[in-house]
Amino acid sequence: MSRQAEEQVKDGEPPQKRRKRSAWKIIQWFLIPLLLIAALGGGLVTGYVVMGKKEIADVFQWSTWRHVYDLVFAS
């Protein structure tokens, strides 16, 4: 038990409860990664569909990104 809690118990006062995390802190843990994933998806679609003039279905195929990887890191 902490010193402050011991002093409160001696004085006859109930110990203070720990503050709960604020709702905003919890929302940040889920909202920020969700927004990052949405930005990644939006960037992929914008770059591949709008600028590259390809079909949107090709953006989400593994073979497309494997081909891009091979082009970038070809030895």
Biopython code that builds the backbone (N, CA, C, O; Angstrom):
import numpy as np
from Bio.PDB.StructureBuilder import StructureBuilder

atoms = [
    (1, "MET", "N", (0.859, -1.172, 0.000)),
    (1, "MET", "CA", (0.000, 0.000, 0.000)),
    (1, "MET", "C", (0.902, 1.231, 0.000)),
    (1, "MET", "O", (1.950, 1.238, 0.645)),
    (2, "SER", "N", (0.500, 2.252, -0.711)),
    (2, "SER", "CA", (1.329, 3.446, -0.781)),
    (2, "SER", "C", (1.222, 4.238, 0.513)),
    (2, "SER", "O", (0.327, 4.031, 1.331)),
    (3, "ARG", "N", (2.154, 5.136, 0.660)),
    (3, "ARG", "CA", (2.213, 5.940, 1.885)),
    (3, "ARG", "C", (0.967, 6.808, 2.032)),
    (3, "ARG", "O", (0.414, 6.944, 3.123)),
    (4, "GLN", "N", (0.536, 7.394, 0.912)),
    (4, "GLN", "CA", (-0.656, 8.258, 0.958)),
    (4, "GLN", "C", (-1.897, 7.441, 1.335)),
    (4, "GLN", "O", (-2.739, 7.900, 2.106)),
    (5, "ALA", "N", (-2.000, 6.240, 0.790)),
    (5, "ALA", "CA", (-3.143, 5.394, 1.106)),
    (5, "ALA", "C", (-3.122, 4.989, 2.575)),
    (5, "ALA", "O", (-4.168, 4.918, 3.220)),
    (6, "GLU", "N", (-1.930, 4.724, 3.101)),
    (6, "GLU", "CA", (-1.817, 4.362, 4.511)),
    (6, "GLU", "C", (-2.245, 5.511, 5.412)),
    (6, "GLU", "O", (-2.904, 5.297, 6.429)),
    (7, "GLU", "N", (-1.866, 6.737, 5.034)),
    (7, "GLU", "CA", (-2.239, 7.906, 5.828)),
    (7, "GLU", "C", (-3.750, 8.113, 5.808)),
    (7, "GLU", "O", (-4.335, 8.485, 6.825)),
    (8, "GLN", "N", (-4.389, 7.873, 4.656)),
    (8, "GLN", "CA", (-5.834, 8.060, 4.571)),
    (8, "GLN", "C", (-6.568, 7.004, 5.390)),
    (8, "GLN", "O", (-7.594, 7.287, 6.009)),
    (9, "VAL", "N", (-6.032, 5.785, 5.387)),
    (9, "VAL", "CA", (-6.667, 4.732, 6.176)),
    (9, "VAL", "C", (-6.553, 5.067, 7.659)),
    (9, "VAL", "O", (-7.485, 4.821, 8.425)),
    (10, "LYS", "N", (-5.412, 5.630, 8.070)),
    (10, "LYS", "CA", (-5.222, 5.996, 9.470)),
    (10, "LYS", "C", (-6.184, 7.103, 9.876)),
    (10, "LYS", "O", (-6.657, 7.128, 11.012)),
    (11, "ASP", "N", (-6.480, 8.022, 8.953)),
    (11, "ASP", "CA", (-7.369, 9.130, 9.258)),
    (11, "ASP", "C", (-8.839, 8.725, 9.223)),
    (11, "ASP", "O", (-9.709, 9.531, 9.551)),
    (12, "GLY", "N", (-9.120, 7.503, 8.834)),
    (12, "GLY", "CA", (-10.499, 7.044, 8.775)),
    (12, "GLY", "C", (-11.163, 7.341, 7.443)),
    (12, "GLY", "O", (-12.357, 7.090, 7.280)),
    (13, "GLU", "N", (-10.410, 7.872, 6.486)),
    (13, "GLU", "CA", (-10.975, 8.159, 5.169)),
    (13, "GLU", "C", (-10.735, 6.956, 4.260)),
    (13, "GLU", "O", (-9.708, 6.285, 4.363)),
    (14, "PRO", "N", (-11.680, 6.694, 3.382)),
    (14, "PRO", "CA", (-11.451, 5.593, 2.444)),
    (14, "PRO", "C", (-10.367, 5.991, 1.441)),
    (14, "PRO", "O", (-10.261, 7.164, 1.082)),
    (15, "PRO", "N", (-9.567, 5.033, 0.988)),
    (15, "PRO", "CA", (-8.513, 5.362, 0.017)),
    (15, "PRO", "C", (-9.127, 5.817, -1.312)),
    (15, "PRO", "O", (-10.189, 5.346, -1.719)),
    (16, "GLN", "N", (-8.431, 6.741, -1.971)),
    (16, "GLN", "CA", (-8.926, 7.247, -3.247)),
    (16, "GLN", "C", (-8.736, 6.181, -4.319)),
    (16, "GLN", "O", (-7.738, 5.460, -4.338)),
    (17, "LYS", "N", (-9.711, 6.103, -5.202)),
    (17, "LYS", "CA", (-9.615, 5.159, -6.303)),
    (17, "LYS", "C", (-8.726, 5.764, -7.387)),
    (17, "LYS", "O", (-8.656, 6.983, -7.544)),
    (18, "ARG", "N", (-8.060, 4.900, -8.122)),
    (18, "ARG", "CA", (-7.226, 5.371, -9.225)),
    (18, "ARG", "C", (-8.115, 5.922, -10.323)),
    (18, "ARG", "O", (-9.208, 5.412, -10.569)),
    (19, "ARG", "N", (-7.638, 6.958, -10.976)),
    (19, "ARG", "CA", (-8.409, 7.562, -12.066)),
    (19, "ARG", "C", (-8.461, 6.601, -13.236)),
    (19, "ARG", "O", (-7.466, 5.963, -13.580)),
    (20, "LYS", "N", (-9.619, 6.506, -13.834)),
    (20, "LYS", "CA", (-9.760, 5.679, -15.021)),
    (20, "LYS", "C", (-9.182, 6.421, -16.211)),
    (20, "LYS", "O", (-9.125, 7.651, -16.228)),
    (21, "ARG", "N", (-8.757, 5.658, -17.203)),
    (21, "ARG", "CA", (-8.254, 6.284, -18.416)),
    (21, "ARG", "C", (-9.392, 7.036, -19.078)),
    (21, "ARG", "O", (-10.543, 6.599, -19.085)),
    (22, "SER", "N", (-9.039, 8.156, -19.622)),
    (22, "SER", "CA", (-10.068, 8.928, -20.287)),
    (22, "SER", "C", (-10.496, 8.220, -21.561)),
    (22, "SER", "O", (-9.726, 7.468, -22.158)),
    (23, "ALA", "N", (-11.699, 8.463, -21.956)),
    (23, "ALA", "CA", (-12.234, 7.832, -23.162)),
    (23, "ALA", "C", (-11.429, 8.255, -24.382)),
    (23, "ALA", "O", (-11.240, 7.457, -25.300)),
    (24, "TRP", "N", (-10.955, 9.490, -24.407)),
    (24, "TRP", "CA", (-10.182, 9.969, -25.552)),
    (24, "TRP", "C", (-8.893, 9.174, -25.719)),
    (24, "TRP", "O", (-8.487, 8.906, -26.850)),
    (25, "LYS", "N", (-8.248, 8.794, -24.640)),
    (25, "LYS", "CA", (-7.004, 8.031, -24.710)),
    (25, "LYS", "C", (-7.264, 6.657, -25.324)),
    (25, "LYS", "O", (-6.463, 6.167, -26.121)),
    (26, "ILE", "N", (-8.366, 6.048, -24.957)),
    (26, "ILE", "CA", (-8.718, 4.738, -25.504)),
    (26, "ILE", "C", (-9.089, 4.863, -26.981)),
    (26, "ILE", "O", (-8.703, 4.022, -27.793)),
    (27, "ILE", "N", (-9.829, 5.898, -27.326)),
    (27, "ILE", "CA", (-10.204, 6.119, -28.721)),
    (27, "ILE", "C", (-8.967, 6.316, -29.574)),
    (27, "ILE", "O", (-8.922, 5.832, -30.705)),
    (28, "GLN", "N", (-7.967, 7.010, -29.066)),
    (28, "GLN", "CA", (-6.739, 7.252, -29.825)),
    (28, "GLN", "C", (-6.041, 5.942, -30.181)),
    (28, "GLN", "O", (-5.470, 5.823, -31.265)),
    (29, "TRP", "N", (-6.078, 4.983, -29.304)),
    (29, "TRP", "CA", (-5.424, 3.700, -29.566)),
    (29, "TRP", "C", (-6.063, 2.978, -30.740)),
    (29, "TRP", "O", (-5.393, 2.211, -31.431)),
    (30, "PHE", "N", (-7.355, 3.214, -30.977)),
    (30, "PHE", "CA", (-8.032, 2.555, -32.085)),
    (30, "PHE", "C", (-8.206, 3.471, -33.289)),
    (30, "PHE", "O", (-8.145, 3.005, -34.427)),
    (31, "LEU", "N", (-8.419, 4.752, -33.065)),
    (31, "LEU", "CA", (-8.705, 5.682, -34.147)),
    (31, "LEU", "C", (-7.477, 5.970, -34.999)),
    (31, "LEU", "O", (-7.572, 5.988, -36.226)),
    (32, "ILE", "N", (-6.342, 6.194, -34.381)),
    (32, "ILE", "CA", (-5.138, 6.542, -35.133)),
    (32, "ILE", "C", (-4.698, 5.402, -36.052)),
    (32, "ILE", "O", (-4.451, 5.663, -37.229)),
    (33, "PRO", "N", (-4.585, 4.160, -35.590)),
    (33, "PRO", "CA", (-4.227, 3.086, -36.530)),
    (33, "PRO", "C", (-5.282, 2.888, -37.627)),
    (33, "PRO", "O", (-4.938, 2.573, -38.766)),
    (34, "LEU", "N", (-6.558, 3.072, -37.289)),
    (34, "LEU", "CA", (-7.607, 2.944, -38.294)),
    (34, "LEU", "C", (-7.471, 4.018, -39.368)),
    (34, "LEU", "O", (-7.639, 3.735, -40.554)),
    (35, "LEU", "N", (-7.169, 5.238, -38.962)),
    (35, "LEU", "CA", (-6.967, 6.318, -39.927)),
    (35, "LEU", "C", (-5.719, 6.079, -40.772)),
    (35, "LEU", "O", (-5.715, 6.399, -41.961)),
    (36, "LEU", "N", (-4.671, 5.529, -40.188)),
    (36, "LEU", "CA", (-3.468, 5.212, -40.952)),
    (36, "LEU", "C", (-3.729, 4.149, -42.012)),
    (36, "LEU", "O", (-3.230, 4.248, -43.133)),
    (37, "ILE", "N", (-4.505, 3.137, -41.658)),
    (37, "ILE", "CA", (-4.853, 2.092, -42.623)),
    (37, "ILE", "C", (-5.738, 2.654, -43.729)),
    (37, "ILE", "O", (-5.573, 2.305, -44.897)),
    (38, "ALA", "N", (-6.680, 3.527, -43.362)),
    (38, "ALA", "CA", (-7.539, 4.162, -44.370)),
    (38, "ALA", "C", (-6.714, 5.047, -45.305)),
    (38, "ALA", "O", (-6.972, 5.079, -46.508)),
    (39, "ALA", "N", (-5.735, 5.756, -44.772)),
    (39, "ALA", "CA", (-4.870, 6.600, -45.604)),
    (39, "ALA", "C", (-4.031, 5.745, -46.549)),
    (39, "ALA", "O", (-3.829, 6.116, -47.705)),
    (40, "LEU", "N", (-3.545, 4.611, -46.067)),
    (40, "LEU", "CA", (-2.783, 3.705, -46.918)),
    (40, "LEU", "C", (-3.648, 3.185, -48.059)),
    (40, "LEU", "O", (-3.230, 3.190, -49.216)),
    (41, "GLY", "N", (-4.860, 2.735, -47.727)),
    (41, "GLY", "CA", (-5.780, 2.256, -48.762)),
    (41, "GLY", "C", (-6.137, 3.343, -49.757)),
    (41, "GLY", "O", (-6.176, 3.097, -50.962)),
    (42, "GLY", "N", (-6.397, 4.543, -49.259)),
    (42, "GLY", "CA", (-6.710, 5.663, -50.144)),
    (42, "GLY", "C", (-5.549, 6.015, -51.052)),
    (42, "GLY", "O", (-5.749, 6.338, -52.223)),
    (43, "GLY", "N", (-4.344, 5.956, -50.523)),
    (43, "GLY", "CA", (-3.161, 6.228, -51.326)),
    (43, "GLY", "C", (-2.925, 5.178, -52.390)),
    (43, "GLY", "O", (-2.542, 5.499, -53.515)),
    (44, "LEU", "N", (-3.153, 3.922, -52.035)),
    (44, "LEU", "CA", (-3.008, 2.847, -53.014)),
    (44, "LEU", "C", (-4.003, 3.002, -54.155)),
    (44, "LEU", "O", (-3.646, 2.883, -55.327)),
    (45, "VAL", "N", (-5.245, 3.268, -53.799)),
    (45, "VAL", "CA", (-6.283, 3.429, -54.817)),
    (45, "VAL", "C", (-6.004, 4.660, -55.671)),
    (45, "VAL", "O", (-6.121, 4.598, -56.895)),
    (46, "THR", "N", (-5.639, 5.768, -55.051)),
    (46, "THR", "CA", (-5.362, 6.992, -55.803)),
    (46, "THR", "C", (-4.195, 6.791, -56.757)),
    (46, "THR", "O", (-4.274, 7.168, -57.926)),
    (47, "GLY", "N", (-3.141, 6.217, -56.277)),
    (47, "GLY", "CA", (-1.963, 6.029, -57.112)),
    (47, "GLY", "C", (-2.161, 5.029, -58.223)),
    (47, "GLY", "O", (-1.714, 5.249, -59.348)),
    (48, "TYR", "N", (-2.832, 3.924, -57.918)),
    (48, "TYR", "CA", (-2.955, 2.848, -58.897)),
    (48, "TYR", "C", (-4.120, 3.067, -59.856)),
    (48, "TYR", "O", (-3.992, 2.808, -61.053)),
    (49, "VAL", "N", (-5.248, 3.538, -59.346)),
    (49, "VAL", "CA", (-6.449, 3.674, -60.177)),
    (49, "VAL", "C", (-6.482, 5.027, -60.873)),
    (49, "VAL", "O", (-6.659, 5.087, -62.090)),
    (50, "VAL", "N", (-6.316, 6.107, -60.130)),
    (50, "VAL", "CA", (-6.447, 7.445, -60.710)),
    (50, "VAL", "C", (-5.231, 7.785, -61.564)),
    (50, "VAL", "O", (-5.372, 8.182, -62.721)),
    (51, "MET", "N", (-4.058, 7.631, -61.005)),
    (51, "MET", "CA", (-2.852, 8.017, -61.738)),
    (51, "MET", "C", (-2.404, 6.940, -62.724)),
    (51, "MET", "O", (-1.906, 7.258, -63.804)),
    (52, "GLY", "N", (-2.576, 5.669, -62.360)),
    (52, "GLY", "CA", (-2.110, 4.580, -63.211)),
    (52, "GLY", "C", (-3.125, 4.091, -64.218)),
    (52, "GLY", "O", (-2.795, 3.290, -65.092)),
    (53, "LYS", "N", (-4.363, 4.562, -64.110)),
    (53, "LYS", "CA", (-5.434, 4.186, -65.047)),
    (53, "LYS", "C", (-5.647, 2.674, -65.110)),
    (53, "LYS", "O", (-5.847, 2.117, -66.189)),
    (54, "LYS", "N", (-5.603, 2.019, -63.962)),
    (54, "LYS", "CA", (-5.845, 0.575, -63.885)),
    (54, "LYS", "C", (-7.151, 0.334, -63.152)),
    (54, "LYS", "O", (-7.764, 1.268, -62.634)),
    (55, "GLU", "N", (-7.577, -0.923, -63.110)),
    (55, "GLU", "CA", (-8.825, -1.275, -62.422)),
    (55, "GLU", "C", (-8.607, -1.349, -60.918)),
    (55, "GLU", "O", (-7.527, -1.707, -60.448)),
    (56, "ILE", "N", (-9.654, -1.002, -60.171)),
    (56, "ILE", "CA", (-9.551, -0.984, -58.707)),
    (56, "ILE", "C", (-9.367, -2.392, -58.145)),
    (56, "ILE", "O", (-8.763, -2.549, -57.084)),
    (57, "ALA", "N", (-9.871, -3.411, -58.825)),
    (57, "ALA", "CA", (-9.729, -4.786, -58.334)),
    (57, "ALA", "C", (-8.262, -5.215, -58.310)),
    (57, "ALA", "O", (-7.869, -6.042, -57.488)),
    (58, "ASP", "N", (-7.456, -4.655, -59.209)),
    (58, "ASP", "CA", (-6.037, -5.023, -59.255)),
    (58, "ASP", "C", (-5.247, -4.503, -58.057)),
    (58, "ASP", "O", (-4.192, -5.043, -57.725)),
    (59, "VAL", "N", (-5.748, -3.471, -57.418)),
    (59, "VAL", "CA", (-5.041, -2.884, -56.280)),
    (59, "VAL", "C", (-4.907, -3.884, -55.144)),
    (59, "VAL", "O", (-3.885, -3.903, -54.457)),
    (60, "PHE", "N", (-5.900, -4.698, -54.940)),
    (60, "PHE", "CA", (-5.939, -5.582, -53.777)),
    (60, "PHE", "C", (-5.468, -7.001, -54.080)),
    (60, "PHE", "O", (-5.675, -7.907, -53.272)),
    (61, "GLN", "N", (-4.838, -7.202, -55.234)),
    (61, "GLN", "CA", (-4.296, -8.523, -55.563)),
    (61, "GLN", "C", (-2.826, -8.586, -55.158)),
    (61, "GLN", "O", (-2.064, -7.650, -55.400)),
    (62, "TRP", "N", (-2.440, -9.693, -54.545)),
    (62, "TRP", "CA", (-1.070, -9.868, -54.070)),
    (62, "TRP", "C", (-0.093, -9.882, -55.244)),
    (62, "TRP", "O", (1.024, -9.378, -55.127)),
    (63, "SER", "N", (-0.505, -10.454, -56.366)),
    (63, "SER", "CA", (0.399, -10.564, -57.512)),
    (63, "SER", "C", (0.811, -9.189, -58.052)),
    (63, "SER", "O", (1.925, -9.023, -58.549)),
    (64, "THR", "N", (-0.081, -8.217, -57.955)),
    (64, "THR", "CA", (0.241, -6.862, -58.414)),
    (64, "THR", "C", (1.401, -6.282, -57.615)),
    (64, "THR", "O", (2.342, -5.739, -58.194)),
    (65, "TRP", "N", (1.343, -6.392, -56.302)),
    (65, "TRP", "CA", (2.363, -5.802, -55.442)),
    (65, "TRP", "C", (3.636, -6.625, -55.438)),
    (65, "TRP", "O", (4.722, -6.096, -55.200)),
    (66, "ARG", "N", (3.509, -7.916, -55.699)),
    (66, "ARG", "CA", (4.705, -8.756, -55.860)),
    (66, "ARG", "C", (5.471, -8.306, -57.114)),
    (66, "ARG", "O", (6.699, -8.223, -57.104)),
    (67, "HIS", "N", (4.734, -8.020, -58.181)),
    (67, "HIS", "CA", (5.341, -7.545, -59.422)),
    (67, "HIS", "C", (6.021, -6.186, -59.198)),
    (67, "HIS", "O", (7.131, -5.961, -59.681)),
    (68, "VAL", "N", (5.362, -5.291, -58.475)),
    (68, "VAL", "CA", (5.961, -3.981, -58.180)),
    (68, "VAL", "C", (7.229, -4.163, -57.363)),
    (68, "VAL", "O", (8.235, -3.507, -57.632)),
    (69, "TYR", "N", (7.197, -5.036, -56.376)),
    (69, "TYR", "CA", (8.375, -5.312, -55.544)),
    (69, "TYR", "C", (9.527, -5.833, -56.408)),
    (69, "TYR", "O", (10.674, -5.413, -56.257)),
    (70, "ASP", "N", (9.195, -6.753, -57.312)),
    (70, "ASP", "CA", (10.224, -7.314, -58.188)),
    (70, "ASP", "C", (10.822, -6.242, -59.099)),
    (70, "ASP", "O", (12.023, -6.262, -59.369)),
    (71, "LEU", "N", (10.009, -5.319, -59.569)),
    (71, "LEU", "CA", (10.521, -4.246, -60.416)),
    (71, "LEU", "C", (11.451, -3.314, -59.639)),
    (71, "LEU", "O", (12.483, -2.883, -60.155)),
    (72, "VAL", "N", (11.081, -3.009, -58.408)),
    (72, "VAL", "CA", (11.868, -2.068, -57.599)),
    (72, "VAL", "C", (13.173, -2.697, -57.135)),
    (72, "VAL", "O", (14.223, -2.058, -57.191)),
    (73, "PHE", "N", (13.117, -3.924, -56.684)),
    (73, "PHE", "CA", (14.290, -4.575, -56.089)),
    (73, "PHE", "C", (14.900, -5.626, -57.001)),
    (73, "PHE", "O", (15.500, -6.581, -56.508)),
    (74, "ALA", "N", (14.768, -5.485, -58.300)),
    (74, "ALA", "CA", (15.337, -6.454, -59.248)),
    (74, "ALA", "C", (16.862, -6.412, -59.164)),
    (74, "ALA", "O", (17.465, -5.347, -59.031)),
    (75, "SER", "N", (17.460, -7.576, -59.242)),
    (75, "SER", "CA", (18.924, -7.597, -59.169)),
    (75, "SER", "C", (19.555, -8.022, -60.473)),
    (75, "SER", "O", (20.780, -8.089, -60.573)),
]
sb = StructureBuilder()
sb.init_structure("model")
sb.init_model(0)
sb.init_chain("A")
sb.init_seg("    ")
for serial, (resi, resn, name, xyz) in enumerate(atoms, 1):
    if name == "N":
        sb.init_residue(resn, " ", resi, " ")
    sb.init_atom(name, np.array(xyz, "f"), 0.0, 1.0, " ", f" {name:<3s}", serial, name[0])
structure = sb.get_structure()
